[in-house]
Amino acid sequence: MAPVLHVNAFEDNYIWVITDAARRYCALVDPGDDEPVRAALTSQELEPVAILITHHHRDHVGGIEDLVRHYDVPVFGPALERIPAITHRLRDGARVDLPQLGIAFKAIDVPGHTAGHIAFFGENMVFCGDTLFSAGCGRLFEGTAAQLHSSLTRLAALPDATAMYCAHEYTADGLRFAAAVEPHNMDVQTHMRWVRDQRSYSLPTLPSTIGLEKRINPFLRVDTPTVREAVSHYCGRPLVSDVEIFAELRRWKDAYRG
């Protein structure tokens, strides 16, 4: 698995920097701000070879224009979203070869948070933007609950050992909600203690893994009796389908202030 560095941006964004083994070259994932990225590239003596974009929100694309003025690199991103800087528009299954890093990624369509959101999967890693968070998932800004549930199901089908790189440090908040949904889930309680320790030293809680997320993330557990019962109880009525459970779980999280 290629070494991956992170750059902090805004309040809680991570801009991921995927490097080659020798740490000479790199690809940038969702650079919403160019200044911290350029500072990191200078300090680490890294040469960017590509920019990968998951979706069009400003905190993911805001730094591209300035970065491509400094570095003549291709920009790979979703075919179904209007991002002017993209040079290579990707549809589901498209391959992204990065020979300087010795790695390749496959684009996966994961709509829901935005209409054309994609993820990049390869080398036992997935860069999933704002679709899947650790212990959470993105809000439904442009898509439907059925779309986002389907997208998360696709990500959950990746190998358990897949390292999951999302774009925000939301883990502690996600785990508080996960504990409200499943108060007796010991995996959630154990991970909460680890996350508190990490954050006390201002260390990232990412990457997670797909296997861990399937144990702690209620949005990947809508087919489990404990989550189904909790959501039905919250709604005050029985719910039947996984999509219905997911939709109500997302509404619960939207209103949650715990």
N, C-alpha and C positions, 0 to 999 in steps of 0.2 A: 504494500500500500504506500502510495506516494506521501512524503511529508506534507502536512498542511499547517500553515501558520494562520493566525487571525489578526485582523486590524479592528480596533474598536472605532465605532462611528456613532454620532448622534448620542441618544440616551442609552440605547441597548442593542444596537445593530452590531453584527459581526460581518466583516468583509473577509471572505476566505481567500487565502493565498496558497495555491497548490504548487508545490515545487518539485523539481527533479531531485534525485538522490544526492547529487553534488551541490544542491542549492545554488545553482547558477541561473536557472530560468524558472518562470512561474506563470500560472494562469490566475486571473482575478475573477472572483465570483461575486456578482451583485455589488459593484463599487458605487455606492450611493454618494460618496464624498471623495473627491480626488486628493485633497491635501494630506490626510493621514495615510493614504495609500502611497503617495509619492514619497512621503517621509520614510515609510517602512521600506520601500524599495531601495531607497538610498542607503539607509542604515544597514540593511541586510545584503546590499550589493547584488540585487536580483534584477534580471532583465525580463520584463513581461513578454509573453508570446501570444496571449489571447485573453479575451474577456468573455465570460459566460454570464448570461442574464436569464433569470427565471421568470420575471414578470415586470410589468411596466411601472410599478409604483416608484415615486420620486426617490424614496430612501434606498432604492436598489439601482437606479439608473442615473442619478443626478451627477455622478462624477465622470461619466463616460466621455462626454464631449471634451473636457479638459484633458483627460488621460490620453485620448487618441491624438490630441495635438502634440503631446510630448512623446508618445510611443506609437509607431505605425503598426498596429496589431489588428487582427480580425476580431469582430464582435459577433458572437453566436447567441441567438436568442429566439424567443417564440415567434413562429410564423403568423400567429393569429392575433398579435398585439401590435399596436402602433408605437414602435420605438425607432425613431429615425436613424439612430446610430448603428443599428444592426446591419452587418454585412452578409451574414449567413443566417437565413431564416429557417428554423428547424420545425419539422413536424414529427409526430410520434414515430419513434424507431430510428430517426436520423442518427448517423454516427458522427462524432466529433473526434478527429484524430489530432493529437498533440505530440508530434514526434520528438520535439525537444525535451519533453517530460517523460517520454516513453510510455504514455498512457492514452487511452481512448475512452470516450463516454458515449452512452446512448441517451437520446432525448426521450423522456416519458411525458406524455400529456397528462397533466393533473389539474384540470379546471375546477373551479369552485370559489376559491378566494378571489381570483380574477378569471376572466373568460378564457384566456389563452395560456395560463400558467403552465410551465414545464419544469421538470426536474432533470438532473444529469446523473446518470448511474454508470459506474464502472470502477474497476480496480477495488472492489469491495467497499465502495463509498457511494453515498447518494447526497447530492446537494439539492435540497428541496424547497429553498426559499421560504415562503410563508404558508405552504400547504400543510406541512406537518411540523409541529413543535414538540419539544420534549414534554410529555404529559399533556399536550394540547394540540390544537390545530388552528388554522387561520379562520378569520371571520368570513362570512358569506357576503362579500361586497358585490360581486357580479354574477356568480353562479347560483345553482340550486343546491339544496341539501343532498339530493340524489347524486348530483355530480361530485360534490366534495366527498361524500361517503364512498363513491366508486373510486375516486382518486386515492383516498387513504387505503382502500382495500388493495389497490395495485401496489402501493408502497409497502404495505404489510406483507405482501407476498414475496418480497425480496428476501434473500437469505438472512437468517437471524443475526449473523455476524456482521452484516453490512453496517458500516459506520454512518450515522445520520447527522449531517451538517445542515441545520436550519439557520435562519438569518437573524434570530433574536435571542437574547438572554431572558427567556420567559419561564424557565424551568420551575423556579420556586413558586411562582403564581400558579402555574399549571398543576403542580403537586398539591397545593392547598385545595384546589377544586377537586382533584382526583380523590383526595382524602374525604371530602364531603360526600362524594358519590359512593365511594367504597371505603368506609372507615375501618374496616377489618382487613384490608389488603396489606399484608405485611411487606410486600415488595415496595409499595408506595411509602410506607413508614420508614423502611430502611434507606430508600433513596433520598427521602427528605433530609435525613440526618447527614448523609454525604453531601448533599447540595448546600445545606447550611454551612458546613465546614468549608467547602470550596469558596462560597461567596464571602465568608468572613475574611478570606485572604484575597478577595477580588479576583479569584480565578474563574475561568469559564466552566460551565457545567456540560459543555459540548466538546466533542461529539458524543451523542448517545449511540445506541445500536437499535436496530429494528427488533431484535429479540427482547431487549429491555422494554422498549415502548409497548410491545404487546402484553407486557405484564403490568405496566403502570399507567398507561394512557387510556382513559375511559373512552376516547373517540375511536380507538382501535378495539374496543371490548364491548361494543353494543350488542354482540350476540351472546354475552355471558349473563347468567341469571342474576347476578348481583347488580350489574349495571341496569339491566332491564327493569328489575324491581324498583331500584332507586328512582329511575326516571319516571316510571309509572306512578310511583308514590308522589313525586314532586308535582306531576301534572294532575293528580287526583282522578285519573282514569286509566283503564288498561290500554296498553299500546301493543301492537302486534308485530309490524314489520321492522326490520333493522333500520330502514331509511326513516321511518317515523320516530323510532327511538333516537336515532342520530340527530334528527331535526330538533327534537325537543331538548336533547342534551346540549346542543349548540345554543339554543335560546336560554337555557338555564345558565350556561357559562356566560353569556352576554349580560345577564342580569346579576351575576354573582358578585358579591362584595365582601366575601369572607377573608 
